[in-house]
Amino acid sequence: MGDNVNRLKQRQFFTLHKWTKGIELTFPSESERSAAISGGYYDLKRIQLPVDIDIEYKENNYHRTFLTIPRLNFGVPYSLATIKEEDLKTKLNSKVQAYPSYEWHHGHGTNCSTITSAIRTHIDECQRLWVLDSGQINSLQWCPPQILLFNLTTDHLIRRFVLPPNNYKAGISVYTDMVTDVEDVESGNNCDNTRVYISDAWGHGLIVYDMLKHKSWRIEHDLMKPDRTLINNAHDGIFTVSLSPKNTKLQGRERYLYFHSLNSFNEVRIPLHLINNESLWYYPKENLATVKYFTVLGSRGTQCESEIMDDYGNLYCTLIGSNALVTWKEGRAYSADNLNVVAYGPQQWRFVTGLKLTKYRHRHQELWALSTEPKLFMGNTMPNDQVMYQIIGCRIKNLLRNEPCTVGVMDFETSANRI
């Protein structure tokens, strides 16, 4: 067992990109860059702080990396970006460009049909990019939150949904996770039958959007609130949303939605079919029968940041202050005996605000993380040679077998070298 632990600690995730200085945001022209700086829309003195990532694999041995850089202040010229194509193989201090175009971000809160502040993304099985725009700049609610859906083949907008006022708390809601669920995409290829689940950490609620109905609803519960007996992250409630894999449904088993509050040690679940039944949540005070379906699975004895569940029912979670990634198998008791460390590293595992799964060539599932130095969230600066944030990844099969980490991007690079 000792040898296994040593191998585990020595294993490194693959580093796709890392930054030892603020991310350089590029512009379509030098004149537009100058105009953004002079207008106060690009503050070179402030650190641009990314909070979410997604990796897209294309069929032609090509990939794209998406980043959200929400407008936490007025000096962010655009909040949704991709790594520039010429920097895809550049590991250190890669440059980014606006997505889907720089024009999409010109509103700066004055045009709500553009992107005000992208904060969360998710790529689904239908090769679509879901974007959650908080509508906030510097914590002020300039526009209503909206969900945008882009076709990744054309990069065109195919759906927009503006959240109704009763779904969020203006200037308070902070969206910390988003996941989508496409129903029966393999059998029916009905990509419109999709639901989106969004956690609102500071508003202490869960938002559900049904694409077929083009409607959304909000769910609140005491377990979505922070544990007031803990002093850390006192405002942070429901921080993550994870779903049972679809294959459990084929086996006749219940699918669940999992979540936890950042300021809590507990993991919670509720049957997914109840979450999807909007009629249960219109008048929650008169439907108290739903309360009994919220189940506390157990306690970690420590706080967890981001989490996500893979196709095998493994729930991955990054531990605050422990520099570790742990996993728990769905169906087992949620206890210390069944929480296993699958990766450890003070240099790589810092504060993880984005944890995503993607598939390479529709087969190999990969886990990707955006890891950031926690001091940056408190406004502190870093030495020039120290990693501020990094994007790291590993194939799930490597994690489960305790093998060295590989990812599809490495395969691309190997193919390119052979050519």
C-alpha positions in Angstrom: 0.0 0.0 0.0 2.9 2.3 0.8 4.3 1.9 -2.7 0.9 2.7 -4.2 0.7 5.9 -2.2 4.2 6.9 -3.3 3.3 6.3 -7.0 0.1 8.2 -6.5 1.8 11.3 -5.0 4.4 11.3 -7.8 1.9 11.1 -10.6 1.3 14.4 -12.4 -1.7 15.5 -14.4 -1.0 16.6 -18.0 -0.5 20.4 -18.0 -2.2 21.9 -21.1 -1.7 25.6 -20.3 -0.3 27.5 -17.3 0.2 31.2 -16.6 2.8 32.9 -14.5 1.5 36.3 -15.4 -2.0 37.6 -16.1 -3.7 36.2 -19.2 -3.0 38.4 -22.2 -6.2 39.2 -24.0 -5.8 39.9 -27.7 -8.0 42.0 -30.0 -9.0 42.0 -33.7 -6.9 45.1 -34.2 -4.5 47.4 -32.3 -6.9 50.3 -32.6 -9.6 48.3 -30.8 -7.1 47.3 -28.1 -6.2 51.0 -27.6 -9.9 52.0 -27.5 -10.6 49.4 -24.8 -7.7 50.6 -22.7 -8.6 54.3 -23.1 -12.2 53.6 -22.4 -11.5 51.8 -19.2 -12.7 48.4 -20.5 -9.2 46.8 -20.4 -7.4 47.5 -17.1 -3.8 46.3 -17.6 -3.1 46.7 -13.9 -5.7 44.1 -12.9 -5.3 40.4 -13.1 -7.7 38.7 -15.4 -9.2 35.9 -13.3 -10.6 32.8 -15.2 -13.1 30.6 -13.4 -14.3 28.0 -15.8 -13.0 25.9 -18.7 -14.1 23.4 -21.4 -12.1 21.4 -23.9 -13.6 20.7 -27.3 -12.3 17.9 -29.5 -13.0 18.0 -33.2 -12.8 15.2 -35.7 -9.8 16.6 -37.7 -7.3 16.1 -34.9 -7.9 19.6 -33.5 -9.0 21.0 -30.1 -10.2 24.2 -28.6 -9.9 25.4 -25.0 -12.7 27.7 -23.7 -12.2 30.0 -20.7 -14.7 32.2 -18.9 -13.2 35.4 -17.4 -16.2 37.0 -15.7 -16.4 40.8 -15.3 -15.6 40.9 -11.6 -14.6 44.5 -12.3 -15.0 47.0 -15.1 -11.6 46.3 -16.7 -12.4 43.0 -18.5 -12.9 43.6 -22.2 -14.5 40.2 -22.9 -15.6 37.3 -20.6 -15.7 34.3 -22.9 -12.5 33.3 -24.7 -10.6 30.6 -26.5 -6.9 30.0 -26.6 -5.5 31.5 -29.8 -4.9 28.9 -32.5 -1.2 29.7 -32.8 -0.9 29.2 -29.0 -2.6 25.8 -28.8 0.7 24.1 -28.3 2.1 26.9 -26.1 2.1 25.7 -22.5 3.3 28.9 -20.8 1.4 32.1 -20.9 -0.8 31.4 -23.9 -2.8 34.3 -25.4 -6.6 34.2 -25.8 -9.2 35.8 -28.1 -12.9 36.6 -27.7 -15.5 34.0 -28.5 -17.6 33.8 -30.6 -16.3 37.3 -31.7 -15.1 40.5 -30.1 -18.4 42.2 -31.1 -20.4 39.9 -28.9 -18.8 41.6 -25.8 -19.2 45.3 -26.8 -22.3 45.9 -24.6 -20.5 46.2 -21.3 -23.9 46.0 -19.6 -25.6 48.5 -21.8 -26.8 46.0 -24.4 -28.3 42.9 -22.8 -28.5 41.0 -26.1 -24.7 40.6 -26.1 -22.6 38.8 -23.5 -22.3 40.8 -20.3 -20.4 38.4 -18.1 -19.9 34.8 -19.0 -19.3 32.7 -15.9 -20.1 29.1 -16.6 -19.9 26.8 -19.7 -20.7 23.2 -20.6 -20.2 21.3 -23.8 -22.8 18.6 -24.4 -22.9 15.4 -26.6 -24.5 17.4 -29.5 -21.4 19.5 -29.9 -23.0 22.6 -28.4 -21.6 25.1 -26.0 -23.9 26.2 -23.2 -22.9 29.5 -21.7 -24.3 31.1 -18.5 -24.1 34.9 -18.6 -24.6 36.3 -15.0 -25.4 39.8 -16.3 -23.2 41.2 -13.5 -20.3 43.6 -13.6 -18.5 44.3 -10.4 -21.3 42.5 -8.5 -23.9 44.9 -9.9 -26.8 43.4 -11.9 -26.6 45.3 -15.3 -28.6 42.7 -17.2 -30.8 39.7 -16.4 -28.9 36.4 -16.3 -29.2 34.5 -19.6 -28.4 31.0 -21.0 -26.8 31.1 -24.5 -26.4 28.0 -26.7 -23.8 28.0 -29.5 -23.4 25.5 -32.3 -19.7 24.6 -32.1 -19.5 23.6 -35.8 -20.6 27.1 -37.0 -20.1 29.1 -33.7 -23.5 30.6 -34.3 -26.1 31.2 -31.6 -28.9 28.7 -31.7 -30.9 29.5 -28.5 -31.2 32.3 -25.9 -33.1 32.0 -22.7 -33.4 34.9 -20.2 -34.0 33.8 -16.6 -37.2 35.2 -15.2 -36.9 37.5 -12.1 -38.1 34.8 -9.7 -35.2 32.4 -10.7 -32.4 34.5 -9.3 -31.5 37.2 -6.7 -30.2 40.3 -8.5 -26.7 41.3 -7.4 -26.5 38.4 -5.0 -26.7 35.2 -7.0 -23.2 33.7 -7.7 -23.3 30.8 -10.2 -20.7 28.2 -9.3 -21.5 25.2 -11.6 -23.6 24.2 -14.6 -24.2 20.8 -16.1 -26.5 19.6 -18.9 -28.4 16.4 -19.5 -29.3 15.4 -23.0 -32.1 12.8 -22.9 -31.6 9.7 -25.1 -29.3 11.4 -27.5 -27.8 8.1 -28.8 -31.2 6.4 -29.6 -33.3 9.3 -30.7 -30.7 12.0 -31.4 -33.2 14.5 -30.0 -30.8 17.2 -28.9 -33.7 19.6 -28.0 -34.7 17.3 -25.1 -32.1 18.8 -22.8 -32.1 20.1 -19.3 -29.6 22.4 -17.7 -28.8 22.5 -13.9 -27.2 25.6 -12.4 -26.0 26.0 -8.8 -26.5 29.5 -7.1 -24.0 29.4 -4.2 -24.8 32.8 -2.7 -28.5 32.7 -3.5 -28.7 29.2 -2.0 -30.7 27.6 -4.8 -30.8 25.3 -7.9 -32.0 26.5 -11.3 -33.4 24.1 -13.8 -33.9 25.0 -17.5 -35.9 22.6 -19.7 -35.0 23.3 -23.4 -38.1 21.5 -24.8 -40.5 23.5 -22.7 -38.3 26.6 -22.9 -39.0 27.2 -19.2 -37.0 27.3 -16.0 -37.7 27.0 -12.3 -35.9 27.4 -9.1 -35.5 25.0 -6.2 -34.5 25.9 -2.7 -33.8 23.7 0.4 -32.1 24.1 3.7 -29.3 21.7 2.6 -28.5 24.2 -0.1 -27.5 26.7 2.5 -24.1 27.0 4.2 -23.4 25.3 7.5 -23.4 28.2 9.9 -21.3 26.2 12.4 -18.4 26.5 10.0 -16.6 29.8 9.8 -15.0 29.4 6.3 -16.8 30.6 3.2 -19.7 31.7 5.3 -22.0 32.8 2.4 -21.3 29.8 0.1 -24.2 27.4 -0.2 -24.8 24.9 -3.0 -21.5 24.9 -5.0 -21.8 22.0 -7.4 -24.2 19.9 -9.5 -23.5 16.3 -10.6 -25.6 13.7 -12.3 -25.7 9.9 -12.2 -24.5 8.5 -15.5 -27.1 7.7 -18.1 -26.3 3.9 -18.2 -27.8 3.5 -14.7 -31.2 4.3 -16.2 -30.7 1.4 -18.7 -30.2 -0.9 -15.8 -33.5 0.2 -14.3 -31.8 2.1 -11.5 -32.7 5.6 -10.2 -30.7 8.5 -11.4 -29.7 11.2 -8.9 -28.6 14.8 -8.8 -25.8 15.3 -6.3 -24.7 18.5 -4.7 -22.9 20.0 -1.7 -22.5 23.4 -0.1 -19.0 24.8 -0.1 -19.4 25.6 3.5 -20.4 22.1 4.5 -18.9 18.7 5.0 -22.0 16.8 3.7 -22.8 15.3 0.3 -26.5 15.4 -0.7 -28.6 13.7 -3.4 -32.2 13.8 -4.7 -33.8 11.7 -7.4 -33.4 13.4 -10.7 -37.0 12.7 -11.9 -38.2 14.9 -9.0 -35.9 17.8 -9.8 -37.2 17.5 -13.4 -40.9 17.8 -12.3 -41.5 21.6 -12.3 -44.9 21.3 -10.7 -43.4 20.1 -7.5 -41.5 23.4 -7.0 -44.2 26.0 -7.7 -45.3 26.1 -4.1 -42.6 24.4 -2.1 -44.2 25.3 1.3 -47.3 23.4 0.4 -45.4 20.4 -1.0 -43.3 19.5 2.0 -43.5 15.9 0.9 -40.5 16.6 -1.4 -38.3 17.4 1.6 -37.9 13.8 2.5 -36.3 13.0 -0.9 -33.3 15.2 0.0 -30.8 12.7 1.4 -27.6 13.5 3.2 -25.3 10.6 2.1 -22.6 11.3 4.7 -19.8 13.6 5.7 -16.3 14.0 4.3 -15.1 15.7 7.5 -13.6 18.4 5.3 -14.7 20.9 2.7 -14.9 20.1 -1.0 -14.7 22.5 -4.0 -15.7 21.4 -7.5 -17.1 17.9 -8.2 -18.3 15.9 -11.2 -19.4 12.3 -11.9 -18.0 10.2 -14.7 -19.7 7.5 -16.9 -18.8 4.8 -14.4 -20.5 6.5 -11.4 -17.3 7.8 -9.8 -17.8 11.2 -8.1 -14.6 13.3 -8.2 -14.1 16.1 -5.7 -11.3 18.5 -5.0 -10.6 19.1 -1.3 -10.0 22.6 0.1 -6.5 23.0 1.5 -5.5 19.4 0.9 -4.2 19.6 -2.6 -6.0 16.4 -3.4 -8.6 14.9 -5.8 -10.7 12.2 -4.2 -13.3 9.9 -5.6 -16.4 8.0 -4.3 -18.3 5.3 -6.1 -22.0 5.8 -6.5 -24.0 3.2 -4.5 -21.4 2.7 -1.8 -21.6 4.2 1.7 -20.4 7.8 1.8 -17.7 7.4 4.4 -13.9 7.8 4.8 -13.4 4.2 3.9 -14.9 4.7 0.5 -13.3 8.1 -0.3 -10.1 7.4 -2.2 -7.3 9.9 -3.1 -6.6 9.5 -6.9 -4.3 12.5 -7.3 -2.3 14.7 -5.0 0.1 17.6 -5.7 0.6 21.0 -4.0 1.8 22.5 -7.3 -1.1 21.4 -9.4 -4.1 21.1 -7.1 -4.8 24.6 -5.7 -8.4 26.1 -5.7 -10.3 24.4 -8.5 -13.2 26.5 -9.9 -13.7 24.4 -13.0 -13.9 20.6 -13.2 -15.0 19.1 -16.5 -15.4 15.8 -18.3 -14.9 15.5 -22.0 -14.6 12.7 -24.5 -11.8 12.1 -27.0 -13.0 10.4 -30.2 -16.3 9.6 -28.4 -14.6 6.9 -26.4 -12.0 8.0 -23.8 -13.5 10.2 -21.1 -11.1 12.8 -19.7 -11.1 14.9 -16.5 -10.0 18.5 -16.8 -9.4 21.1 -14.1 -8.8 24.8 -13.8 -6.6 25.2 -10.8 -6.0 28.7 -9.4 -3.8 30.1 -6.7 -6.3 31.0 -3.9 -4.5 34.3 -3.0 -5.7 35.7 -6.4 -9.3 35.6 -5.2 -8.4 37.9 -2.4 -6.8 40.4 -4.7 -3.2 39.5 -3.9 -0.4 39.6 -6.5 2.0 36.8 -7.2 5.7 36.6 -8.0 6.4 36.5 -11.7 7.8 33.0 -11.8 4.9 31.4 -9.7 2.0 29.7 -11.5 -1.1 31.7 -11.0 -3.5 29.3 -12.8 -3.2 26.2 -14.9 -5.3 23.8 -16.9 -4.6 20.1 -16.2 -6.1 16.9 -17.4 -6.0 13.1 -17.3 -7.9 10.2 -18.9 -10.3 8.6 -16.5 -8.9 5.1 -17.3 -5.5 6.4 -16.2 -6.9 7.7 -12.9 -8.8 4.5 -12.1 -5.7 2.3 -12.9 -3.2 4.5 -11.2 -1.3 5.0 -14.5 0.6 8.0 -15.8 -1.8 10.6 -17.1 -2.5 10.9 -20.8 -5.0 13.0 -22.8 -6.1 13.3 -26.4 -4.1 16.4 -26.9 -1.0 14.4 -26.4 -2.1 12.1 -29.2 -2.6 15.0 -31.5 0.9 16.2 -30.7 2.4 12.8 -31.4 0.6 12.5 -34.7 1.8 16.0 -35.7 5.4 15.0 -34.8 5.2 11.9 -37.0 4.0 14.0 -39.9 
